[in-house]
């Protein structure tokens, strides 16, 4: 059986402990992956620390050249990477390719690091005194990434971190680690010196070692809110700069004037794409008025019945399996709970079987109507192919409903009314907003992040905020007095122009 090793200091290291990697379409174990203990993680930290001084001193233009070559290699190896993502996660090959392309956009942005690291300069801020600032790397930094985007989310983190002059330790999900490792290997092939990028696999022990290690200066995490909150608290207590992206419950508001068929088509992809295993998935449709809700459900129901579901590695599918049997059972538990709570299960995806893949972790598309805010299926993130319809009387009621939720990751509005769209965008307490755009994921040269309990930390992921997160500003004031000048003692606090 194929074995996935750690990648530390340019070498593949096996370790003594192993975890199983399952193909969710078949339910069969396809690989084993190394499970890092504290000693292994400490080796990765040491390798990153040793590589840091030389990499920090490498001119940004040369670091950018590594990123240019990295981008080219990612494009050349796209087919293999997409197959690995689909095989281990279960998402369709088309969705996996879309994920990889969005990750490559972040590498492209990192190629501009010489411009992004330019500081500020002021001449003669005082008598013969010049001042400037620049951005300097932190040192060894780390990232802990989730199973749902094994290519894209790591590429949110380490291309910019490394381009800024840091060295990096990646701890990808142990559920689908192979593509994450393969991509990191391509970075070293592109010219990153050994130790600049390191990959350790494993679970809680690996994470806790990174959180507690004094030499790890910053850590970025993407995952569920309870874990994000714990990681943020523990990392900050240990003096690290921490950015922890948590869960979501993303609402789509549908106004009576919206193009219902268009809204239904886009909601299909937003709710059921990648089997709903996206932090930006739309899981709640808030319909203003009963007629709007009835029309939307009438449009959605036949589309859900026609979903093409099968093994992710096959082409032309809409949806693959959930990532593990445990996660499938958790999603099924939510569906059962919704029925017990009195919601109307319009489309029931429980018990869905795919011929030839009876042991796969499949769940069909589910649609609930008449969901209320007190129900668990409304309050909690399900992370599966489940869309809930909530009925409200007005746009203001929809805004109040969304603003009252503990999560504030993403939201969208379907309407033809420009004034309503402007009011929604201004009033909603959510970090990412779409108007007739169901998945408002910012492009690479903006930044990604939610509000409230969807993000712990001051800065969003990737884009301009990534430069701030992975660097610290240094301000320099400089004066070269004339040899013929005698400086007098001054006992008052100086101000500009003096």
Secondary structure, DSSP 4 states (H G I P E B T S, - for coil): -EEEPEEETTEEE--S-EEEEEETTTTEEEEEEE---HHHHHHHHHHHHHHHHHHHTS-HHHHHHHHHHHHHHHHHTHHHHHHHHHHHH---HHHHHHHHHHHHHHHHHHTTHHHHT--EEEEEEETTEEEEEEEEE-SEEEEE--STTTTHHHHHHHHHHHHTT-EEEEE--TTS-HHHHHHHHHHHHTTPPTTSEEE---SHHHHHHHHH-TTEEEEEEES-HHHHHHHHHHHHHTT-EEEEE----EEEEE-TTS-HHHHHHHHHHHHHGGGG--TT-EEEEEEESHHHHHHHHHHHHHHHHT--B--TTSSS-SB---S-HHHHHHHHHHHHHHHHHT-EEEE--TT---TT-TTS-----EEEES--TTSHHHHS---SSEEEEEEESSHHHHHHHHHTSSEESEEEEE-S-HHHHHHHHHH---SEEEES-S--PPPTTS-B--EETTEESSS-BSHHHHHHHTEEEEEEEEE---TT--PPP--SPP-TT-
